[in-house]
Amino acid sequence: MRIEQLEYIAAVTQHGSLRRASEQLHISQPALSEAITKLERELGVTLLDRRRAGARISREGQELLPYMADVLEAVEKLRLAAGVQSTGVGSVRVGTVQAGTSTVLLPTLRRFGDEHPRTSVEVRTMLHEDIYLALAEGTIDVGLVNLLSGDDLPPTVEGSVLIQGRPVVVLPAGHRLASRAEVTVEELRAEPFVGMRAGYLMYRFAHRVFGTDLPDHWHATDGAEMGKMMVSEGMGLTLLPDYSVAGDPRETSGQITMRPLAGDRSRVRMLAVQRHNSRTSSGARTLLELLAETAVEAQASAGS
């Protein structure tokens, strides 16, 4: 067993195919495949599921990933202790839903870039279930998800709450309902509505609010950012977590605003999640710490 074989597995897991991994590692694809095949023979397990669409870590490989990560982290510490500087640029992979981008994620990424200029961050916009799967497969390091009161994380991941809020009605600042202290469900139902597509948290919440009596005019979109853009263009009203709106450039510039939904006491939380019992890289640990600090500052600013 050679260290580079473990690095090869990590690269294929990260990039999703032997071809892309070979390009990043600057070795031929046949040589990469042969090295991994030799490791599979030595360990007696199939580490990769090779398909036409790409190579993905197998179930046996997923179980061994934490141990491989431990070995690679120990090797990196040994190199640093010996004074050997890595020539590569580190990376942290983040999977995120869109809510909280302006409030938490973007300020964190700016701080992370200032403090760690040689560590790149790859951000992927994903659905909750895709984030959980990617964490389990090791193709992302950190996830950002939203949960409503009563929701639980799957057993494959663990997380900590970054920010808490409530669902609100998002509307153009000049809308007639913007003069109200709160908006009723009946008033919201009578307006054109911008709903999230199935699979998003606010899709489930909107259907809980409206029941079977849905608005007559319903636009569907992917994610909070496009939803806010459509609201600012006068295409309808939407429901989002308040922390997704507060501090957004469209809110601070006076294009959109938010109002509570009358009679609703629901709560929503944003969590930073990672694979359960995983060994987190130093870059991912730093990013998690900065996310927590940024969230505290954002929550304090919102309350002042």
C-alpha positions in Angstrom: 0.0 0.0 0.0 1.3 3.4 -1.0 0.2 6.8 0.2 -0.4 8.0 -3.3 -3.0 5.2 -3.7 -5.0 6.7 -0.9 -4.6 10.2 -2.4 -5.9 8.8 -5.7 -9.1 7.4 -4.0 -9.6 10.8 -2.3 -9.3 12.6 -5.7 -11.7 10.3 -7.5 -14.2 10.7 -4.6 -13.8 14.5 -4.8 -14.0 14.9 -8.6 -16.6 12.1 -9.3 -14.7 10.4 -12.1 -11.4 8.7 -13.0 -10.9 11.1 -15.9 -11.3 14.3 -13.9 -9.2 12.9 -11.1 -6.4 12.0 -13.5 -6.5 15.5 -15.0 -6.2 17.1 -11.5 -3.4 14.7 -10.5 -1.6 15.0 -13.9 -1.3 11.3 -14.4 -2.8 9.1 -17.1 -6.3 7.6 -16.5 -5.0 4.0 -17.1 -2.2 4.5 -14.5 -4.7 5.9 -12.0 -7.1 3.1 -12.5 -4.4 0.4 -12.2 -3.1 1.9 -9.0 -6.6 1.8 -7.4 -7.2 -1.7 -8.7 -4.0 -2.8 -7.0 -5.1 -1.3 -3.7 -8.5 -3.0 -4.1 -6.8 -6.3 -4.6 -4.5 -5.7 -1.5 -7.4 -4.8 0.7 -9.8 -7.4 -0.7 -12.6 -4.9 -1.2 -14.1 -2.9 -4.1 -13.4 0.8 -3.4 -15.0 2.3 -6.5 -18.2 1.6 -8.4 -17.2 2.2 -12.0 -20.0 3.3 -14.2 -20.4 5.0 -17.6 -21.5 8.2 -15.8 -18.4 8.2 -13.6 -16.8 6.5 -10.7 -18.3 6.8 -7.2 -17.1 5.5 -3.9 -18.6 2.1 -3.1 -20.3 1.2 0.2 -17.2 -0.6 1.3 -15.1 2.5 0.3 -17.4 4.8 2.3 -16.7 2.7 5.4 -13.0 3.0 4.9 -12.9 6.7 4.0 -12.5 7.9 7.6 -9.5 5.7 8.1 -7.9 6.8 4.8 -8.5 10.4 5.9 -6.8 9.7 9.2 -3.7 8.3 7.3 -3.5 11.2 4.9 -3.9 13.8 7.7 -1.1 12.0 9.7 1.1 12.1 6.6 0.5 15.8 6.1 1.3 16.5 9.8 4.5 14.5 9.4 5.5 16.5 6.3 4.8 19.8 8.1 6.8 18.7 11.2 9.7 17.8 9.0 9.5 21.2 7.4 8.3 20.0 4.0 5.9 22.5 2.5 3.1 21.2 0.4 3.3 22.4 -3.2 -0.5 22.0 -3.7 -3.3 24.3 -2.9 -5.7 23.0 -0.3 -9.4 23.0 -0.8 -12.7 22.9 1.1 -15.9 21.7 -0.5 -19.2 23.2 0.7 -22.7 22.1 -0.2 -25.4 24.6 0.6 -29.0 25.5 0.3 -29.4 29.2 -0.8 -31.0 30.6 2.3 -28.5 32.5 4.4 -26.1 33.1 1.6 -25.8 36.9 2.1 -26.1 36.7 5.9 -23.7 33.9 6.8 -22.0 32.2 3.9 -20.6 35.1 1.8 -19.1 37.0 4.8 -17.5 33.8 6.0 -16.0 33.0 2.6 -14.5 36.6 2.5 -12.9 36.1 5.9 -11.7 32.6 5.1 -10.1 33.9 1.9 -8.3 36.7 3.7 -7.0 34.3 6.4 -6.2 31.3 4.1 -5.3 32.7 0.6 -3.8 29.3 -0.5 -6.9 27.3 0.4 -9.7 27.4 -2.2 -13.3 26.9 -1.5 -15.7 25.1 -3.9 -19.4 26.0 -3.2 -22.2 23.9 -4.6 -25.8 24.8 -4.4 -27.7 21.6 -3.6 -30.9 20.2 -2.1 -30.9 18.9 1.5 -31.0 15.2 0.5 -28.1 15.8 -2.0 -26.1 17.4 0.7 -26.6 14.5 3.1 -25.6 12.0 0.3 -22.5 14.0 -0.7 -21.3 14.2 2.9 -21.8 10.4 3.3 -19.8 9.8 0.0 -17.1 12.3 1.0 -17.6 14.5 -2.1 -18.2 17.6 0.1 -16.7 18.5 3.5 -19.3 20.8 5.0 -23.0 21.3 4.4 -25.4 24.1 5.2 -29.0 23.1 5.6 -32.3 24.5 7.0 -34.6 22.7 9.3 -38.1 23.5 10.5 -39.2 22.9 14.1 -39.5 19.1 14.6 -37.2 18.2 11.7 -34.2 15.9 12.5 -30.9 15.3 10.8 -30.3 11.8 9.3 -28.0 9.6 11.4 -25.3 9.8 8.8 -24.5 13.5 9.6 -24.1 15.7 12.7 -24.4 19.4 12.9 -24.6 22.6 15.0 -27.1 25.4 14.8 -25.7 28.6 13.2 -28.7 30.9 13.1 -32.4 30.7 14.1 -35.3 32.6 12.7 -38.8 32.3 11.4 -40.5 32.0 8.0 -41.7 35.4 6.7 -43.6 36.8 3.7 -41.3 38.4 1.2 -42.8 41.2 -0.9 -41.8 44.2 -3.0 -41.1 47.2 -0.8 -43.8 49.2 -2.7 -46.5 46.5 -2.4 -49.8 47.5 -0.8 -49.3 44.8 1.9 -46.0 46.3 2.9 -47.9 48.8 5.0 -49.3 46.0 7.2 -47.6 44.9 10.4 -48.2 41.3 9.3 -49.8 39.4 6.4 -52.6 36.9 6.8 -52.7 33.5 4.9 -55.8 34.7 3.1 -54.1 37.9 1.9 -51.0 35.8 0.8 -53.2 33.3 -1.0 -54.9 36.0 -3.0 -51.6 37.2 -4.5 -49.5 35.6 -7.2 -47.1 33.3 -5.3 -43.4 32.4 -6.0 -43.0 29.0 -4.5 -39.9 26.8 -4.2 -39.7 23.6 -6.2 -40.4 20.3 -4.6 -37.4 19.2 -2.5 -36.9 22.6 -0.9 -37.8 23.3 2.7 -40.0 26.3 1.9 -42.0 24.2 -0.6 -43.0 21.9 2.3 -43.7 24.9 4.5 -45.9 26.7 1.9 -48.0 23.6 1.4 -48.4 23.4 5.2 -49.6 27.0 5.3 -52.0 26.8 2.3 -53.2 23.3 2.8 -55.2 22.1 -0.2 -56.3 25.7 -1.1 -53.3 26.9 -3.1 -53.0 30.4 -4.7 -54.4 30.5 -8.2 -51.2 31.9 -9.6 -48.2 29.9 -8.5 -44.7 30.3 -10.0 -42.1 27.6 -9.1 -38.3 28.2 -8.9 -35.1 26.8 -7.6 -33.8 28.4 -4.4 -34.1 31.5 -2.4 -31.9 33.7 -4.6 -34.1 33.4 -7.7 -37.2 33.6 -5.5 -36.1 37.0 -4.1 -35.2 38.2 -7.6 -38.7 37.3 -8.9 -40.3 39.1 -6.0 -38.2 42.2 -6.7 -39.4 42.1 -10.3 -43.0 42.1 -9.1 -43.8 38.5 -10.2 -45.4 37.6 -6.8 -44.8 37.1 -3.1 -42.9 34.3 -1.4 -42.1 32.6 1.9 -38.5 32.4 3.1 -36.6 32.3 6.4 -36.1 35.9 7.7 -32.3 35.4 7.8 -32.4 34.8 4.1 -33.8 38.3 3.6 -32.2 40.4 6.3 -29.0 42.0 4.9 -29.7 40.8 1.3 -28.7 43.6 -1.2 -32.2 43.7 -2.5 -33.5 44.3 1.0 -30.9 46.9 2.0 -31.5 48.8 -1.3 -35.2 48.9 -0.7 -36.4 46.6 -3.5 -37.9 43.9 -1.2 -39.1 43.7 2.4 -40.5 41.1 4.7 -43.5 40.8 7.1 -44.5 38.1 9.6 -47.2 35.6 8.6 -50.1 36.3 10.9 -50.8 33.5 13.5 -47.7 31.5 12.5 -45.2 30.5 15.2 -43.0 28.3 13.2 -39.2 28.4 13.7 -36.5 27.6 11.2 -32.8 26.9 11.8 -29.7 26.9 9.7 -27.2 24.2 10.6 -23.6 23.5 9.6 -23.3 19.8 9.1 -20.6 17.3 8.4 -20.4 13.5 8.2 -21.0 11.7 11.5 -17.8 10.8 13.3 -15.6 12.0 10.4 -12.1 13.4 10.8 -12.4 17.0 9.5 -9.5 18.6 7.6 -7.9 21.7 9.1 -9.4 23.9 6.3 -12.9 22.5 7.0 -12.5 23.0 10.7 -11.5 26.6 10.2 -14.4 27.2 7.9 -16.8 25.8 10.5 -15.4 28.0 13.2 -15.7 31.1 11.0 -19.3 30.1 10.0 -20.2 30.0 13.7 -18.6 33.3 14.5 -20.2 35.0 11.5 -23.6 33.6 12.4 -23.3 35.0 16.0 -22.4 38.4 14.6 -25.3 38.3 12.1 -27.8 37.4 14.8 -26.5 40.1 17.1 -26.7 42.7 14.3 -30.3 41.7 13.5 -31.3 42.0 17.2 -29.7 45.5 17.6 
